[in-house]
């Protein structure tokens, strides 16, 4: 069994008469809490605009899955420049504030340079104040030269997302703690796979789930397929026991995986943001608002009709890979996890911006290897997937992935799979 990460720091962003009170609290009570007042909520949105701009610029210098040795200096410079921009927007440039900030993080997590130790950070905030903590270089903010991939990887540990597991909670929601992702009597966990078949990475992900992970998962899908009368996206979210061919299974989806296009537009409300799926000759485009109102209708139907009232109480972990030509911006990305976390799902894994197909496919495979083949909890599996991209390919884009909900959620043990006891 992989040991659970030990909590090290709690980060909260709460309303304050002066704006938003940002507070870093170490589990070691001898370390002084760091407190900072952000002028207003609009300022967080401005920070996320900078994040979107800088992550997009970072993608531009990492056009392929692998970073070449000759490009490490450019990539590291762009990465650190992004981090410093975000620190400046959040905290200003006063020397005493920057020194206090760095002192706090180095004191609270003295093992930040050590890749064998992975502390846990709990990050709490509402949709408007959620801090992009993973992309902040809290441990070192100066320039660094790199002459090898190992050097690049070591320097990247200055960023919270590469040195720590970060688990986000959307206030005022309280995610369920504990529990397991369950297996059926054959030792397989049901995964519902919703995709856009035009994405090369989506095909790679599906092929691996049907082959390399076949002894550990049962795939329902892909959706959409060619079958008539398939349930809608909202119906599948509402009732994760539904089968695409009709009827219901006893064990609900434990994971719902989206490999899709996501579309957000500036100056439009979140209800108009879209998810686009394609398969079986059909194109499915649905907005968050349309999903929301259908969920309300389905909930009312279930309450009115006794035979519909017994629905799956356990709502799945959601993995959303927004890739290809998606138009997903960091200013809008929190709206997608909010849809599912408000619904009561046990967790959400997704990105701040659209991710290239090949990067998304590698991340997804590494994530599921961690969950099913190595018995890792969700937070550790996401952290491993980030590190795999960084260490194997020299690709830092895994830092754009975030975890919402219980980072200790794990797949249950099944004796026939040879898994370690969870």
N, C-alpha and C positions, 0 to 999 in steps of 0.2 A: 504494500500500500504506500502511495506517495504521501508524505506528511503534509498536513495543511499548513499554509503560510501563517506566520504569526503576525497579528496586527501591530503596526508600528506607529501610524499617524492617522488621525481623523481630521478630515477637511470639511468645514461647513461654510456655506454661503447663505446668510439669512437676512431678511429685511431689517433695516436700521433707519432711525430718523435721518441720518446723514447719507443714506443710500443703501449699500449692501455691506454687511459686516462679514469679512472674510477671516476665518480663524483656522490656524493650523495647531493641532493639539497632539503632542507626543504621548504615547502610552507610558513612557518613562516620565513620571511626574516631576522629576528633578529638572527637566528641560522646560524653560520658560515658553509659554504659549506665544505664538506669533499672531498678531491681530492687525488687520489693515482694513480701512474703510474705502470702498469703491464708491465714487460719487453718486451713481444712479444705475438703474437696470439697463438703460440704453448703452451705458459704457460697456457692459458685458457683450452686448450685441456688436458693438464696434470691435471688440477684441476678437469675436468670432469671424467678423469680416476680414480682419488681418489674418487669422488662421486660415481661412479659405484661400485668400490670395497667396499666402506663403506655401501652403501645402501644394497648391497648383503649380507654383514655381518649382517646388522640390520635385514634383512628378516630371516636369519638363527636362530636368537634368538626369532623371532615371528613366529613360524611355523604354528600356528593356528589363527583363527579369533580373539579369545579372549586371552588376556594376563592374566595369573594367578597372584595373589597377590605376590606369592613367586618369580615371575620372574621380577617384576617391577624394582628392583635394577639393575639387569643385563641389561634390556632393556634401562633404563635411562642412564646407563654408556656407552652403545654402541652408543646410540643416540648422547650424548654430545661429545663423542670421535670423531664421524664422523664430527660434527660441528666444533670442534677445529682443526681437520686436514684441513678442507676446509679453515678456517680463516687463518691458518698458510701458506697454499699454496698461498693464494691470497695476504696476507698483511705482511707476515713475523712475527717475534716475538719481535719486538722492543716495549718496554713498552710504550713509548710515542705514538706510532701509535695505539696500542690496546686501550689505554685510550682515545685517540681522537675519535676513532671509536665508542666505547661504549657511550661516552659522547654525540656524535652526535645523535645516535639513541634514547637514553633515553630522550634527550631534544626535538627531533622532534616528538616523540611519547610517551609523558609522561604517557599515559593511557595503556601502553603495558600489565600491569598486570590485567586490567579490561576486563573481557570477554563480557561485555555489550557494549563496544565501539570497532568498527572494522574499523580502518583507511585503506585508499587505497594507494598502492604503484604502481607507473608507472615505469616499467623497460624496457629500450630501449637498443637494441644491435643487431648486425647482427648475422648470423648463427655461425660465428667463435668466437664471443665475448659475447654471451648471458650468463648472470650471473645466476648461480643457487641460486638465492636470498632466496627462500623459506627455504632452508635447512641450513641457516647461523644463529647461535645463537647470534645475534647482541646485545641483551639486557643483557645477562648473560652468561659467558663462563666457569665458574668454576664448580666443581662437585656439585651435589646435592643428598641428601639422600631422599628416598621416603618410606613412611610407609603405604600409602593408594592410591587408584585410584585418589581421589581428589587431593592429593598432587602431584602425577605424572602429572596430567592434568595441574595443576597450573605451575609446573616447565617447562613444554613443551612450555609455552608461551614465553620463552626466544628466541624461533625460530621465524623468521619473518613469516613463513607460517602458524603458529598457532595463531599469534596475529594480523595479517594483511591480507587483500585481496591484492594479487599481480597480476597485469595485465601486460603481456608481449607484446611488439611490436617489430616485426622483421624489422630492418632498411634495406633498405630505404623505405620499404612499410609503408603506412599510412592506418591503418584499418578504416573502416567506423564507424562513431560514431552515436549514436542515433538509431532510427528505432526499430521495434518490430518483434518478432517471431509471425507470424500471424496464425489465426484460420480460418477454413472453415465456411460455413453457419450453420453447426451443432455444432460449438464451439470446433472443434477438430483441433489440429495442426498435419500435416503430418510428421511422422518419418519414415525414411527408415532404415531398420534393416538388417545389414550384419553380418553374424556370422560364427563361427566354431562350428558345432553342437556337437563336442566332448568335448566342455568346459562345465562343470557343471554350472559354473557361468553364461554362456551365456543363458542357458535354464531358469535359475532363473530370469534373467533380462527380457527376452522375456515374460515369464509367467506373470510377474508383469505389464508390459506395456499393455498386453492384458486383464488384470483384474483390478488391482488397479488404473491404469491410463486410463482405457478405455473411460471414459467420457470426457477426455481431449486430447487424441491423436488418430490418425488413423495410424496404422502400415502398411507400404508397405514392404512385405517380410514375413518370412526371406528369404534372398538371401545368397547362391544359393538355389534354389528349384528344384523340379523335372520337371518343365515346360521347354519345348524345346524353343529355340530362345530367351531366356532371354538376355537383354542387358548386355554388359560387365561392369566391375567395372568402367572403365574410362568413358563409355557412361553415366552411372548413375551419376558420379561426374560432368560430363560436362552439362548434362541436368537433373536437379532434378525434372522435371515434368514427366519423363518417368514412365510408369507403367510396371511392370514385365510381365504382361500378354498381353502387346501390347497397343498402344495408349498413350495418355498423359492426365494428369489432369491439370486443370487451376491453382491451387495453388501449387507451388513447395514445395519440402521437406523443412521443417523449421529446421530439425535436421537430420543429417546422422550419425547413430550409428554403430560403428564397435566393435564387440566383437570377437577378432580374435587372431591368432598367428602373431607376427612380427619377422622377422629375420634380424639381422645385423651381419656383420662379420668384424673382424679387418682387416685393410689394404685393404679393398674394398671400392670403391667409392659409394656414396649414391644411385646412379642410380641402383645398384644391390641389395639394400635392398628389402626385400619381405614382402608382406601381404599374409597370407594364410587363406582362407575361406573354409568351407565344409558344404554341406547339400544336401538333395535330391539325395544322391548317387553320388554326384560330388565333386571333389576337385578342388578348384580354387587357383592357386598361381600366383601372378603377382608382378613384380618389380616396384619400383618407376619410373625407366626409361621407362618401357613399358607403364605405365600409362601416363607419360609425353608426349611421342611421339604420343600416340593415341589422347590425348587432342589437340595437334597441328593439327592433321589430321581433327578432328571433327570441330575445329574452322575454318579451311580453307573451309571445306564442307559447313558450315553454311554461310560463307561469299560469296561463289560462287552461292548458290542456294537461291533465295529470299524466298521460302516457308520455308526454314530452319533458316532464319535469325532472326525470332522472337523467341528467347529462353528466358528462365527465367533469369531475370536480378538479382534477389535476390538469392544469393548463401547461402546455409545453414550453421548453426553452426555444426561443426564436433566433435563428441565425440568418442575417440578411446581408448578402453580398451584392452591393450596388456597383455594377461594373459596366464595361463597354462604353456606350455613348450616354450613360446616365448624366443627368444634370442635377447632381446632389451637392449642395453647398453647406459649408460648416455652420452657416447662420441658421439653417433650417433642419439640420440633421437630427436634432433632439426630438423632433415631432414624430419620427418613426418609432423609436423605442417607447415614446409616451403613449402611442396608440395601444401597444401591447401591455405595457406595465400597468396602465389604467384598467385594462381588462382583467388583470390578475395573473398574467403569465409569470412563470418562475424565473425568467431571465431573458435578456436580449443581448446579442452580440452583433455589432454593426460598425459602419465606418463614418467618419466625418465628411468625407468627399468620395466621389466615384473612384474606384480602384481598377487598374488595368486587369484585363481578363486573366492573364497568366499569373499575376501576383495573387489575385483572389483565389485561384484554383490551388496554388501551393499553400496558401494560408489555410484554406478549408481542409485540405488533406491532413496537414500537420495538426490542426485542431482536433479532428476526429481520431487521428492516431493517438493523441494524448488522452482523449476521453475514453476510447474503447480498448485500445491495445496496451496502454500504459497505466490505466486506472487513475488518471489525474483528475482533480476537481476542475471546474470550468475556468476559474481564474488562472490556475497554473497552466492549463492547456492553451489558453489564449496567449499567455506570456511566452510559452514555449514556441508557439507558432510565429510570434514576432521575432524571437531570437533565431529561429530556423531561417527565416527570410534574411535576417541580418548576417548571420554567421556563414550560411551556405552560399548565399548569392550576393552579399554585400548590399542588400536592398533594405532601406530604412522605412519603407512605406507601411510596414506592419504597425507602426506607431499610430496610424490613423484609425485603428480598430479600438472600440471601447466595449466594456462589459457593464451591463446594468443588472442589478439583482444580486442573488446569492452567489458569490464567487466560490463557495465551498460545495456547491451542487455537484454530485458525482453520479456515475452510472453504477447501478448495483452489481454485486458480484454474482456470477453464475458458475457453478462448479464445473460444468462441462467445457467452459471456454479456457480454463487454465488461468483465469484472471486472479489477481491478488485480492485479498479480502478488503472490501471497502466499508 
